[in-house]
């Protein structure tokens, strides 16, 4: 089995400063399917960290298609829904955690066929 792991950590105070300087930051950075149900800065930081981790874990030839992914919850666990054209090639497992000051996320991308 062929796999790759991505991990990212976000300083929540730094993210708040960035959002304060550019209110369109999230719209520019995160896929549209990730922008719903953003309750607080910790939630936002977790999504930013997860998207960065996902970028790090995915093969470079699929970078543009990551903007078509959707963020959701499956029984309170986060998940990333892949577009059908790459879901046939890869499966994905994700995790997010945060404290008052930091958010961290991991992404495991598994190729369904050995390449």
C-alpha positions, 0 to 999 in steps of 0.5 A: 500500500502506498501512502503519504502523511501531512501534518500542520499546526496553526497559531490561533493568535497569528491566524486571528491577526491575518484574518483581521488584516484580510477579511477575505483570507478564508474565502481565498484560502479554503475551498468553498466546501470547507467554509460552513459551520465555522463557530470560532477561531479554534474551529477556523484554525483547525480547518486551516491546519487540515487543509494545509496537511491535506495539501502536504499529503496529496500528490502534486498533480492533484493540487488544483482539484483539492479546491473541490473537496468538501469538509464534513463530520461523520459521527463528530469525526472530521472527514474530507470528501474527495471529488469522484475523479480522485476518490477512485484513486485515493482514500483519506483519513484526517484528524484535528485537535486544538487548544486555546492557542494552537490547532493541529491536523493530520492527513493520511492519503492512501493510494488504492493502487500501488503506483 
